[in-house]
Amino acid sequence: MARKRLFMRKIKEILRLRWDSGLSIRGIAKSCSVGRETVREYLRRASEAGLSWPLPDGMSDTDLEYQLFPSVGILTYRERKPPDWAKIYQELTRKGVTRKLLWTEYCEGEENSYSYSQFCELYSHWAKHLNPVLRLHHKGGEKVFIDYAGLTIPYRDAKTGDQHQAQVFVATQGASSYTYAEAQSSQDLTCWIGGHVRAFEYFNGVSRAVVIDNLKTGVTSACFYEPELNATYQELAVHYGTAVLPKIQEKEGGIKKTCIKSS
């Protein structure tokens, strides 16, 4: 019941901030720590129910819930079967899996399922209790992170009609998250080096360091302590006056750690 009261209190705060304070959707989402789509959904339901601010005197949380969720009725968190958040967390680590997809699968097996906005909000609340992650702070122009995206893009050769899979080369500035991406025919050395050159041209500059995953194209030897760069890749770094920092992963006690080794 405590969680339900907290949930209804947050809805009331959303209505107050919008109708009484005139705050924007973005501002409300930030103030209430919910998604913007969640804010829009609750405001839409409140408008359709003919509510206004302040709420009618004597309106209880149960009355408000009836007004906002008439098709569900009085259905508390405890009466709904919650998703297996740990399993969902694991599924989200797989390529191509999204919250939308997992929510759809969850709804197929539940008669009284959460809406998508509630599903995302509850998952975010659950995820806050995971092990904390170190937040990294980057200086402007300090590092650019380069890798291939996990998923490929299908394309058809205009001349032969054959279908192929394009590799997606991605370069992202650490401080601004400014991103360059291009489709390439493969992950060979020519495409890898060419992607860097075009990314530098796109950024109109070169960062002090280039951070890459332990990609075979760029790293000849994946030794954790002394990663050896491909000779051509090393020449590129010298030509542009930058440093390449391979990001090597090692396992310790069954836990995968990611470290950056300077070369």
N, C-alpha and C positions, 0 to 999 in steps of 0.2 A: 504493500500500500504506500510505503514511503516513496518508492520509485514512481508510482503513479502520480502522487501529489507533486513530485518534482517535475514530472512531465507536463502536467496541467499548468503548473506555475510558469514554466518556460513558454507555453503557448500564450498565456495571459500577458507575459512580458513582451512577446512579439507583437501582439495586438496593440498594447499600450505604446510601444515605441513607434509603430507605424501610424496609428490613428491619433494619438495624443501628441507625440513629439515630432511626427513627420519625418522620421529617420528613413534613409534609403534602405533598399533591400540589402545591399552590401554591408551597410553600417549595422543593420539589425543582425545579420548573420555573424558578423564579427563580435558584436556585443554578447550574443547569446550562445556563441560557439556551436553554431549549426550551419548546415549548407544553405546556399541561397535558394536552391530548389525547395528545400524544406520550408523556408520562410514563405515562398510564393504559394506553396500548397496549403499551408495553414491560413494564410490571408484569403486565398480563394474560397476555402471551405467556410470561413467566417462570413465572407460577403454573401455567399449563396444561402447561408442560414439567416441572413438579415440582421446580423449582429452589428453593433456599433460600440463606440467607447465613450463613456464608461459602460461596462457591462451592467445589465439590469440588477438592481438591488436584490440580494437573496439568491442569486444564481450560484449554485454549488458546482463543484468540479464535475459531479455526475451529470448535472443538467447541461453543462458546457460540452461534455463529452458526447452526450446525446445529440446536441445541436451540430457538432462538427463531424461526428462519425455515425450518422443514423443507420447506415447499412450494417455496421458492426455492433452497434448497441453498446452496452456496458461490458467491455471486454478488457480486463486488466492484463498487465504484463504476465502475471502468474497463470492466467487462464490460457494464454497462448503458449504454444510449444516453441521455445527459442531455437534459432538455428544453432548448429554446431560451429561456434565461432572459431575454434581452433582448427577445424577442418577447412573452413572458409579461408582462414589465414594461409594455410598451406597451399590451397588451390590457387590463391592469388599470386603465388610465386611462379606458377607455370606460365609459359608463353601463351599469349592470346586469351587468357582468362581474365574477365572483368567482373566488377561487382554486379553489373547489370545481368550478366549471364548467370552468375551464381544465385542472384535473387530470383530470376525466372525459374531456375531448377528448384529452388526452395518452395516457391508458390505452387508448383505442380504437385507437391506432396502434402500441402497443408490447406485445409479448408478455410481456416481463419488466419491468413498470413498477414505479415506486416506490409505496409505500402513500401515502395522503393525508397522514399525519403526516410522513413522510419528505420528501414533496414540499414541504410548507410549510417544514420545517426547512432544507432545502437552498436554497430560494428566499430565505429570510431571511438565510442565510449569504452568498449571492451579492449580495443587495441591500446588505449592509454595505459593499461596495466601491464603491458609487455615490458621487457627489459628496456631501459632507456637507451637511446642512441645518441652518440656524441655528435653535436652540431658543429660542422666545420665552417669557419669563416675565411673567405678568400678576399684578397686584395685585387682591385681592378688591374687587369693585364698580367696577373701573376701566373695563372694556370689555365690551360684549355684541356678539356677531357675528351678523348677521342676513342671511338669504338664502333663496331658494327651493331646495329639493332638486331635483336634476336629473331624477329620475324622477317621474312622476305616478301617481295611484291611480285606477283605474276605479271608477265608482259609477253606480247606476241610479236615475233619478228615480222615486220611489214613485208619483207621480200619472200621469205620461205614459209611463213605462216606457222612456224614452230613456236611452241610456248616455252618460256624460260622463267626462272626465278631470279629477280634482281636483288642484290645485296644492298642494304641501306647503310651508308656511311654517315656517321653523325659526329659532329664536333660542337662542344658546348663550353662557353666561357664560364669559369667557376664563380666569379663574382656576380655577373649580371644574368647568367643562364641564357645569354644570347646564343642562338643555335643555328648551325649550318648543317644541312642534310642533302644528300644526293643519292640517286640510285646507280649502282654499278653492276657490271656484268658478272663480277666475281670478287673474291677477296685476295687476288694475287698481288704481287708486289707493285706492279704497274698501277693498278687501281688504287692501292693503298697510298702510294706516294703521291699520285695525282690528286687524290682526295685532300691530302694535306695542303698541297699547293693551292688548290681552288678555295679551300677553307680560309687560308691566310689572305688570299685576295679578297674574299668576301668580307672578312673582318677588317680589311684594310690595315693589317698589322699582325705581328707575331707575339705571342705571349712569352714570358720568360721561361716557361716550362710547358711541356706537353706530357700529359698523363695518359697512359694507355693500359688496357688490360693485358694480360699475358697472352697476347695474340701471336700465333706462330709466324705470321707475316712480318711482324716487327721485332720479335724476340727470337733469336736463334737458339739460345740456351736459357731454359727456364729455371735455372738455379736460384733458390730463394735469396741467397746471400750475394751472389754475383751474377745477375741476369745479363746475358750478352746480347747486344742489339745486332740486327741485321746490318751488314756493312753499308748497303745503300741507304738505309734509314739513318745510320749514323752520319753519313755524308750530308743528308738533308738537314739534320740538326746543326751541323757545322756551318752549312751554307746560310741558314737563316739565323744563326746566332742564338739558338735556343737549346734547352736541355730536355732530354727525354727521360721521364720517370716511369719505368714499368711498374704496374700495380700487380704484385704477386700475392697469391692466396696460399696460406698454409693451414693445416689442421692441427689443433692442439687440444687434446682431451675431447675429441669428437666435435669441437667447435671450429668453424671456419673463420679465420681472421684475415683481414685485408690490410696489407701494408704497402707503402710506397717506398721503393728503393731508388735512390739517385744513381744515375749512371755516369 
